[in-house]
């Protein structure tokens, strides 16, 4: 697999899983941009969802990984930006479908809800899966058009 530019961020509740996934990605040869936080001290997930979205904007072919306690809040925050399609995933199947059908460019996890092995497997499947286009292309375009 060709190395990808991958941006990562979390809140305090996603700190440990983010670190684990960053190590996995680095070992796999990807270029990881860890946007923090630097410790597990309490922070607000909207700040880090925004930070990731803004970092990815100039690089449309990059991918992102977000983690908070449930994965819900941080994915909502990132999805406020029209160039982001963040998918909250719970397993390999949801990760694959998020790429095949939705052309998701960010995967989100809930550290309190998913184990490290499942998250690692889902992340690698997300990165290896291509967007199918075809009948899905028009729907993905409609997502972009919603923010126009």
C-alpha positions in Angstrom: 0.0 0.0 0.0 1.3 3.5 -0.9 2.0 5.6 2.2 -0.8 8.0 2.9 -0.9 11.4 4.7 -3.0 10.7 7.7 -4.2 13.4 10.2 -5.2 12.3 13.7 -6.8 14.0 16.6 -8.8 13.1 19.7 -10.1 14.5 23.0 -8.9 13.3 26.4 -11.3 10.3 26.3 -9.8 9.1 23.0 -6.1 9.8 23.9 -5.0 6.2 24.5 -6.6 4.7 21.4 -5.3 7.6 19.2 -1.8 6.8 20.4 -2.2 3.1 19.7 -3.5 3.8 16.2 -0.8 6.4 15.5 1.9 3.8 16.3 0.1 1.2 14.0 0.1 3.7 11.1 3.7 4.7 11.6 4.8 1.1 11.6 2.8 0.5 8.4 4.8 3.3 6.7 2.2 6.1 6.6 2.9 9.7 7.3 1.1 10.6 10.5 0.3 14.1 11.6 -0.7 13.9 15.2 -2.7 17.0 16.0 -3.1 16.2 19.7 -3.9 16.7 22.4 -0.4 16.0 23.9 -1.8 14.6 27.2 -4.9 13.0 28.5 -5.9 16.2 30.4 -9.5 17.3 29.7 -10.1 19.1 26.4 -13.1 19.8 24.2 -13.7 17.5 21.3 -15.1 20.2 19.0 -11.7 22.0 19.1 -9.9 18.9 17.8 -12.5 17.9 15.2 -12.1 21.5 13.8 -8.3 21.3 14.0 -8.3 18.1 12.0 -10.7 19.4 9.4 -8.7 22.6 8.9 -5.5 20.7 8.6 -6.9 18.4 5.9 -8.5 21.1 3.8 -5.4 21.8 1.6 -4.8 18.1 1.1 -7.9 16.5 -0.5 -6.3 13.1 -0.9 -5.4 12.8 2.8 -7.2 10.7 5.4 -8.2 11.4 9.0 -8.7 9.5 12.2 -10.7 11.0 15.1 -11.3 9.5 18.5 -13.3 10.6 21.5 -15.2 8.6 24.2 -18.1 7.6 21.9 -16.8 8.9 18.6 -20.1 10.7 18.1 -19.2 14.3 19.2 -15.9 14.5 17.4 -17.4 13.1 14.2 -20.2 15.7 14.4 -17.7 18.5 14.9 -15.6 17.4 11.9 -18.7 17.0 9.7 -19.4 20.7 10.1 -16.8 21.3 7.4 -18.0 20.6 3.8 -14.8 18.9 2.7 -15.0 16.3 5.5 -17.0 13.1 5.4 -16.4 11.6 8.8 -17.8 8.1 9.5 -18.2 6.7 12.9 -17.3 3.1 12.6 -17.6 0.2 15.0 -16.0 -2.7 13.0 -14.4 -3.7 9.7 -17.8 -3.8 7.9 -18.8 -0.2 8.7 -15.3 1.0 7.8 -15.3 -0.7 4.4 -18.9 0.5 3.6 -18.0 4.0 4.6 -15.3 4.1 1.9 -17.1 2.1 -0.8 -20.5 3.9 -0.6 -19.8 7.2 1.1 -16.2 8.0 0.1 -15.5 8.9 3.7 -12.2 10.6 4.2 -12.2 10.5 8.0 -12.9 7.5 10.3 -14.0 8.1 13.9 -13.9 5.7 16.8 -15.2 5.7 20.4 -12.5 4.6 22.7 -15.0 3.6 25.4 -16.9 1.5 22.9 -14.4 -0.3 20.7 -11.4 -2.5 21.5 -7.9 -1.8 20.2 -7.8 -4.8 17.9 -11.2 -4.1 16.3 -10.3 -0.4 15.9 -6.9 -1.4 14.3 -8.5 -3.8 11.9 -11.2 -1.3 11.0 -8.7 1.4 10.4 -6.6 -0.7 8.1 -9.7 -1.8 6.1 -10.7 1.8 5.8 -7.3 2.8 4.4 -7.2 -0.1 2.0 -10.8 0.3 0.6 -11.5 2.3 -2.5 -14.6 4.3 -3.2 -16.9 2.4 -5.7 -18.3 5.5 -7.4 -21.0 4.5 -9.8 -24.4 4.7 -8.2 -22.9 6.1 -5.1 -21.2 9.1 -6.9 -24.4 11.1 -7.2 -25.2 10.7 -3.5 -21.7 11.7 -2.4 -22.0 14.8 -4.7 -25.3 15.7 -3.0 -23.5 15.7 0.3 -21.0 18.2 -1.0 -23.9 20.3 -2.5 -25.6 20.5 0.8 -22.9 22.9 2.0 -22.9 25.0 -1.2 
